[in-house]
Amino acid sequence: MSEFLQISPQKSKGLDRIIFSNARKLYRDAAILDRAGGSYSSANSLLILSSEEAIKAILVALHSEGYHTYRMENAKKFFTDHRMRHQLAKFIELTSGILESVARYTEQEPVTLIRTPSKGWNDFLNGALSILNAAGPVLQSTKRIERLEEFNTDKNKGFYVDYCNGLLIPEIEINKVRHDATKDIVLRIFRVYKGCKILFHPSVSRRYDPQQVALVKEQLKVLVNDAMRDFSFTRL
Protein backbone atom coordinates (compact mmCIF):
# COMPACT_ATOMS: atom_id res chain seq x y z
CA MET A 1 0.00 0.00 0.00
CA SER A 2 1.53 3.30 -1.08
CA GLU A 3 1.07 6.57 0.80
CA PHE A 4 1.94 10.18 0.06
CA LEU A 5 5.46 9.73 1.42
CA GLN A 6 6.13 6.84 -0.99
CA ILE A 7 5.04 8.76 -4.11
CA SER A 8 7.84 10.21 -6.20
CA PRO A 9 7.95 13.94 -7.04
CA GLN A 10 7.10 13.18 -10.67
CA LYS A 11 4.05 11.08 -9.80
CA SER A 12 2.97 13.71 -7.25
CA LYS A 13 2.48 16.30 -9.99
CA GLY A 14 -1.09 17.58 -9.89
CA LEU A 15 -2.06 15.85 -6.64
CA ASP A 16 -1.82 19.13 -4.76
CA ARG A 17 -4.54 20.64 -6.96
CA ILE A 18 -6.96 17.88 -5.94
CA ILE A 19 -6.11 18.37 -2.27
CA PHE A 20 -6.47 22.13 -2.50
CA SER A 21 -9.78 21.71 -4.33
CA ASN A 22 -11.03 19.82 -1.28
CA ALA A 23 -9.69 22.59 0.99
CA ARG A 24 -11.71 25.13 -1.02
CA LYS A 25 -14.81 22.91 -0.84
CA LEU A 26 -14.55 22.79 2.96
CA TYR A 27 -14.10 26.57 2.96
CA ARG A 28 -17.22 27.02 0.80
CA ASP A 29 -19.21 24.66 3.03
CA ALA A 30 -18.20 26.77 6.02
CA ALA A 31 -19.31 29.91 4.20
CA ILE A 32 -22.73 28.36 3.47
CA LEU A 33 -23.25 27.59 7.16
CA ASP A 34 -22.11 31.09 8.07
CA ARG A 35 -24.48 32.79 5.62
CA ALA A 36 -27.43 30.46 6.20
CA GLY A 37 -27.85 30.92 9.90
CA GLY A 38 -24.72 32.14 11.56
CA SER A 39 -23.68 28.63 12.58
CA TYR A 40 -20.23 29.84 13.57
CA SER A 41 -19.30 26.72 15.57
CA SER A 42 -19.69 24.17 12.75
CA ALA A 43 -18.37 26.67 10.19
CA ASN A 44 -15.28 27.25 12.34
CA SER A 45 -14.55 23.52 12.51
CA LEU A 46 -14.87 23.21 8.74
CA LEU A 47 -12.51 26.16 8.30
CA ILE A 48 -9.91 24.44 10.46
CA LEU A 49 -10.28 21.25 8.42
CA SER A 50 -9.87 23.40 5.31
CA SER A 51 -6.60 24.82 6.65
CA GLU A 52 -5.30 21.30 7.29
CA GLU A 53 -5.98 20.30 3.68
CA ALA A 54 -4.32 23.48 2.40
CA ILE A 55 -1.20 22.72 4.44
CA LYS A 56 -1.16 19.22 2.96
CA ALA A 57 -1.48 20.71 -0.53
CA ILE A 58 1.54 22.96 0.11
CA LEU A 59 3.65 19.99 1.24
CA VAL A 60 2.71 17.90 -1.80
CA ALA A 61 3.19 20.82 -4.21
CA LEU A 62 6.71 21.50 -2.93
CA HIS A 63 7.56 17.79 -3.01
CA SER A 64 6.41 17.59 -6.62
CA GLU A 65 8.87 20.38 -7.45
CA GLY A 66 11.78 18.49 -5.91
CA TYR A 67 11.84 20.14 -2.48
CA HIS A 68 12.58 17.84 0.46
CA THR A 69 9.36 18.33 2.39
CA TYR A 70 9.10 14.59 3.07
CA ARG A 71 12.53 14.49 4.71
CA MET A 72 11.60 16.88 7.50
CA GLU A 73 11.46 15.59 11.04
CA ASN A 74 8.20 13.74 11.72
CA ALA A 75 7.18 14.22 8.08
CA LYS A 76 4.85 11.21 8.23
CA LYS A 77 2.80 12.90 10.94
CA PHE A 78 1.98 15.78 8.58
CA PHE A 79 -0.39 13.35 6.84
CA THR A 80 -1.71 11.53 9.91
CA ASP A 81 -1.70 14.01 12.79
CA HIS A 82 -3.92 17.10 12.52
CA ARG A 83 -1.96 18.89 15.24
CA MET A 84 1.29 18.56 13.30
CA ARG A 85 -0.31 20.41 10.40
CA HIS A 86 -1.28 23.16 12.85
CA GLN A 87 2.37 23.29 13.92
CA LEU A 88 3.46 23.68 10.32
CA ALA A 89 0.83 26.41 9.87
CA LYS A 90 2.43 28.25 12.81
CA PHE A 91 5.84 28.07 11.13
CA ILE A 92 4.38 29.36 7.85
CA GLU A 93 2.58 32.18 9.67
CA LEU A 94 5.73 33.24 11.53
CA THR A 95 7.79 33.17 8.32
CA SER A 96 5.12 35.19 6.48
CA GLY A 97 4.98 37.76 9.27
CA ILE A 98 8.75 38.23 9.27
CA LEU A 99 8.88 38.61 5.49
CA GLU A 100 6.01 41.12 5.57
CA SER A 101 7.77 43.16 8.27
CA VAL A 102 11.04 43.15 6.32
CA ALA A 103 9.18 44.28 3.19
CA ARG A 104 7.44 47.07 5.10
CA TYR A 105 10.74 48.24 6.59
CA THR A 106 12.50 48.40 3.21
CA GLU A 107 9.58 50.10 1.46
CA GLN A 108 8.57 52.69 4.06
CA GLU A 109 9.68 56.31 3.98
CA PRO A 110 12.30 57.30 6.60
CA VAL A 111 10.72 58.39 9.89
CA THR A 112 11.56 62.00 10.85
CA LEU A 113 9.14 62.59 13.73
CA ILE A 114 11.87 63.10 16.34
CA ARG A 115 13.79 66.37 16.04
CA THR A 116 16.28 67.20 18.78
CA PRO A 117 19.49 69.26 18.72
CA SER A 118 21.44 65.99 18.53
CA LYS A 119 21.59 64.34 15.09
CA GLY A 120 22.77 61.11 16.73
CA TRP A 121 19.67 60.96 18.95
CA ASN A 122 17.45 61.86 16.00
CA ASP A 123 18.86 59.03 13.92
CA PHE A 124 18.62 56.54 16.79
CA LEU A 125 15.06 57.41 17.86
CA ASN A 126 13.67 57.75 14.35
CA GLY A 127 15.33 54.46 13.43
CA ALA A 128 13.70 52.80 16.43
CA LEU A 129 10.31 54.18 15.36
CA SER A 130 10.88 52.81 11.86
CA ILE A 131 11.54 49.36 13.28
CA LEU A 132 8.46 49.53 15.53
CA ASN A 133 6.31 50.59 12.61
CA ALA A 134 7.62 47.75 10.45
CA ALA A 135 7.09 45.23 13.26
CA GLY A 136 3.30 45.39 12.85
CA PRO A 137 2.95 42.30 10.60
CA VAL A 138 5.11 40.06 12.79
CA LEU A 139 3.20 41.19 15.90
CA GLN A 140 -0.06 40.28 14.17
CA SER A 141 1.46 36.93 13.24
CA THR A 142 2.20 36.31 16.91
CA LYS A 143 -1.50 36.72 17.67
CA ARG A 144 -2.43 34.34 14.83
CA ILE A 145 0.06 31.77 16.15
CA GLU A 146 -1.65 31.95 19.53
CA ARG A 147 -4.93 31.32 17.73
CA LEU A 148 -3.42 28.34 15.89
CA GLU A 149 -2.55 26.85 19.27
CA GLU A 150 -6.29 26.51 19.85
CA PHE A 151 -7.20 25.03 16.47
CA ASN A 152 -7.39 21.37 17.50
CA THR A 153 -9.44 22.12 20.61
CA ASP A 154 -11.72 24.54 18.79
CA LYS A 155 -12.31 22.08 15.96
CA ASN A 156 -13.77 19.63 18.49
CA LYS A 157 -15.62 22.34 20.39
CA GLY A 158 -17.37 23.35 17.18
CA PHE A 159 -18.81 19.88 16.59
CA TYR A 160 -19.39 18.30 20.01
CA VAL A 161 -21.14 19.05 23.29
CA ASP A 162 -18.74 18.44 26.17
CA TYR A 163 -18.73 18.82 29.93
CA CYS A 164 -16.05 20.46 32.08
CA ASN A 165 -17.45 22.03 35.25
CA GLY A 166 -20.55 22.62 33.17
CA LEU A 167 -21.89 22.01 29.70
CA LEU A 168 -19.75 23.20 26.81
CA ILE A 169 -22.14 23.94 23.95
CA PRO A 170 -20.66 24.56 20.46
CA GLU A 171 -22.80 27.63 19.71
CA ILE A 172 -21.67 29.24 22.96
CA GLU A 173 -18.00 28.19 22.87
CA ILE A 174 -17.36 29.35 19.30
CA ASN A 175 -18.63 32.83 18.45
CA LYS A 176 -18.29 35.10 15.41
CA VAL A 177 -15.05 36.65 16.67
CA ARG A 178 -13.31 33.28 16.90
CA HIS A 179 -14.78 32.21 13.56
CA ASP A 180 -13.56 35.36 11.80
CA ALA A 181 -10.06 35.00 13.29
CA THR A 182 -9.92 31.44 11.97
CA LYS A 183 -11.11 32.57 8.55
CA ASP A 184 -8.32 35.17 8.37
CA ILE A 185 -5.68 32.51 9.09
CA VAL A 186 -7.13 30.10 6.53
CA LEU A 187 -7.10 32.74 3.80
CA ARG A 188 -3.44 33.51 4.57
CA ILE A 189 -2.58 29.81 4.21
CA PHE A 190 -4.49 29.76 0.91
CA ARG A 191 -2.38 32.69 -0.30
CA VAL A 192 0.82 30.80 0.51
CA TYR A 193 -0.36 27.85 -1.59
CA LYS A 194 -1.35 30.13 -4.47
CA GLY A 195 2.01 31.88 -4.20
CA CYS A 196 3.77 28.53 -4.59
CA LYS A 197 1.70 27.72 -7.67
CA ILE A 198 2.56 31.08 -9.24
CA LEU A 199 6.25 30.60 -8.45
CA PHE A 200 6.36 27.26 -10.27
CA HIS A 201 4.04 28.12 -13.14
CA PRO A 202 5.75 27.58 -16.52
CA SER A 203 5.10 31.17 -17.61
CA VAL A 204 6.15 32.87 -14.36
CA SER A 205 9.33 34.28 -15.97
CA ARG A 206 7.23 36.14 -18.54
CA ARG A 207 5.51 38.15 -15.82
CA TYR A 208 8.35 38.52 -13.34
CA ASP A 209 12.10 39.08 -13.53
CA PRO A 210 13.64 35.63 -14.19
CA GLN A 211 16.61 36.38 -11.94
CA GLN A 212 14.28 37.34 -9.09
CA VAL A 213 12.23 34.18 -9.63
CA ALA A 214 15.39 32.04 -9.54
CA LEU A 215 16.52 33.80 -6.34
CA VAL A 216 13.19 33.17 -4.59
CA LYS A 217 13.28 29.49 -5.61
CA GLU A 218 16.82 29.17 -4.26
CA GLN A 219 15.90 30.87 -0.98
CA LEU A 220 12.89 28.56 -0.65
CA LYS A 221 15.17 25.58 -1.24
CA VAL A 222 17.46 26.70 1.57
CA LEU A 223 14.46 27.15 3.87
CA VAL A 224 12.83 23.79 3.10
CA ASN A 225 15.83 21.54 2.42
CA ASP A 226 18.20 22.91 5.06
CA ALA A 227 16.55 25.08 7.71
CA MET A 228 13.40 22.96 8.07
CA ARG A 229 15.03 19.55 7.68
CA ASP A 230 15.99 19.17 11.36
CA PHE A 231 13.48 21.65 12.73
CA SER A 232 11.31 20.13 15.47
CA PHE A 233 7.71 21.15 14.84
CA THR A 234 6.64 19.32 18.01
CA ARG A 235 8.45 21.99 20.07
CA LEU A 236 7.12 25.02 18.17
DACOR-V319216 format. One record per helix or strand of 3 or more residues. SS is the DSSP state (H for helix, E for strand). FROM is the first residue (numbers start at 1). LEN is the number of residues. If there is no record, write none. Layout:
BEGIN
SS_FROM_LEN + SS_FROM_LEN
END
This chain:
BEGIN
H_4_3 + H_9_4 + H_15_23 + H_40_25 + H_69_3 + H_75_5 + H_82_26 + H_119_16 + H_136_13 + H_151_9 + H_170_4 + H_176_24 + H_204_4 + H_210_18 + H_233_3
END
